[in-house]
Amino acid sequence: MRVTRRPARGADTEFARRVHHAAYREVCEAQFGPWDEAAQDRFFEGDWRDARFEIVLADGEPCGYLSVDDTGDSLYVREIVLDPGYQGRCIGSTLLREVLERARSRGVPVLLGTHLKNRAGELYRRLGFRETGRTDTHMLFRCDPAQAE
């Protein structure tokens, strides 16, 4: 499967909202209880409005979205969200390996966080991330790819 990215456009908003809701529903219900569509719409809109996103494509088909902030001294993966039908197919691993390679070439760490109940934490650990802390809702991770060489 060929995984590519392109800049998100305004026309991608509804696609991204559907993917967000599909991807987060199970995790949010496990962690917070019943799904609140209006609250999730507000979370999505706040994130989508305030960040630069790329649409993730699998063999040319949109399957999710990604946002990585370059803070100068680190790369911060704000969001990596895949439609559940595309999860478990190495797409997330491919995207994260690309981010890790970019960080390695610059000599900076990669930071990210995920909900406490999100199984994505297992993927992050497999790729060399280590848990650095927790909030009431999230696990925080860091990978120093330059040190892993």
Salt bridges, closest charged atoms under 4 A:
ASP12 OD2 - ARG6 NH1 2.83
GLU14 OE2 - ARG17 NE 3.23
GLU29 OE2 - ARG25 NE 3.23
GLU37 OE2 - HIS21 NE2 3.58
ASP41 OD1 - ARG17 NH1 3.66
ASP41 OD1 - HIS21 NE2 2.63
GLU45 OE2 - ARG17 NH1 3.06
ASP50 OD1 - ARG49 NE 3.58
GLU54 OE1 - ARG5 NH1 3.08
ASP69 OD2 - ARG78 NH1 3.79
ASP70 OD2 - ARG106 NH1 2.66
GLU98 OE1 - ARG5 NH2 3.34
GLU101 OE1 - ARG104 NH1 2.87
GLU131 OE1 - ARG125 NH2 2.81
GLU131 OE2 - ARG134 NE 2.48
ASP144 OD2 - ARG130 NH2 3.64
ASP144 OD1 - ARG142 NH2 3.02
GLU149 OE2 - ARG104 NE 3.11
